[in-house]
Amino acid sequence: MSKVYVITSGKGGVGKTTTTANLGVGLAMRGKKVVLVDTDTGLRNLDLLLGLENRIMYDLIDVAEGRVPCKKALVRHKKYESLFLLPTSQVKDKTSVNPEQIVKLCEDLRKEFDFILIDCPPSLGLLTLNSLAAADSVLMPIQCEFYALEGVSQLMNTIELVRTNLNPHLEVEGVLM
């Protein structure tokens, strides 16, 4: 059975994108079929980190809005045949995707992939909430400093709200320091 992980934090620069990419590569190296979904609309760093920026034709918003099927938007990694990326847009509005679209996308991806890893923006805003609505588990990268605990506390409150209103099965997988 496939699993959807959201990699998120309320703070930037804590390693969300790096964690997503490295976890995806590690799982692909172990023979798992993995898709990385970039929801950091406007920034779009996951494709750069993976070296796939020149191969993007379509993005998450094209898929969510029904302009192209998901399979057409996926970019296969050059080195790891079982690793795919669904990039996001650099130019679209951050409100272009709603929770129902992300849930449907993940339901479709579950049919094909062992792991769906969603890289979120550095906020607890709409894009992160949408991703949490579709997730099984949350991974929280944090910096090892006192003020990072405040961010974890805010994220835990957000997760509780998502459990209550959108996704009662959401679990916290762990904190990555």
LINJO-V281584 format. One record per residue. N is the residue number from 1. RES is the residue in one letter. PHI is phi as a letter, one per 30 degrees, with the letter a starting at -180 (* if undefined). Layout:
N;RES;PHI
N;RES;PHI
This chain:
1;M;*
2;S;d
3;K;b
4;V;c
5;Y;c
6;V;c
7;I;c
8;T;b
9;S;a
10;G;d
11;K;b
12;G;d
13;G;i
14;V;c
15;G;j
16;K;d
17;T;d
18;T;d
19;T;d
20;T;e
21;A;d
22;N;d
23;L;d
24;G;d
25;V;d
26;G;e
27;L;d
28;A;d
29;M;d
30;R;c
31;G;i
32;K;d
33;K;c
34;V;b
35;V;b
36;L;c
37;V;c
38;D;c
39;T;c
40;D;d
41;T;e
42;G;j
43;L;c
44;R;h
45;N;c
46;L;d
47;D;d
48;L;d
49;L;d
50;L;d
51;G;i
52;L;c
53;E;d
54;N;d
55;R;c
56;I;d
57;M;c
58;Y;b
59;D;b
60;L;e
61;I;d
62;D;e
63;V;d
64;A;d
65;E;d
66;G;i
67;R;d
68;V;b
69;P;d
70;C;e
71;K;e
72;K;d
73;A;d
74;L;d
75;V;c
76;R;d
77;H;d
78;K;d
79;K;c
80;Y;c
81;E;d
82;S;c
83;L;c
84;F;b
85;L;b
86;L;c
87;P;d
88;T;c
89;S;c
90;Q;c
91;V;c
92;K;d
93;D;d
94;K;d
95;T;c
96;S;d
97;V;b
98;N;c
99;P;e
100;E;d
101;Q;d
102;I;d
103;V;d
104;K;d
105;L;e
106;C;d
107;E;d
108;D;d
109;L;d
110;R;e
111;K;d
112;E;c
113;F;c
114;D;d
115;F;b
116;I;c
117;L;c
118;I;c
119;D;d
120;C;c
121;P;d
122;P;d
123;S;a
124;L;c
125;G;d
126;L;e
127;L;d
128;T;d
129;L;e
130;N;e
131;S;d
132;L;d
133;A;d
134;A;c
135;A;d
136;D;c
137;S;b
138;V;c
139;L;c
140;M;c
141;P;d
142;I;b
143;Q;d
144;C;d
145;E;b
146;F;e
147;Y;d
148;A;d
149;L;d
150;E;d
151;G;d
152;V;d
153;S;d
154;Q;d
155;L;d
156;M;d
157;N;d
158;T;d
159;I;d
160;E;d
161;L;d
162;V;d
163;R;e
164;T;d
165;N;c
166;L;b
167;N;b
168;P;d
169;H;c
170;L;d
171;E;b
172;V;c
173;E;d
174;G;l
175;V;c
176;L;c
177;M;c
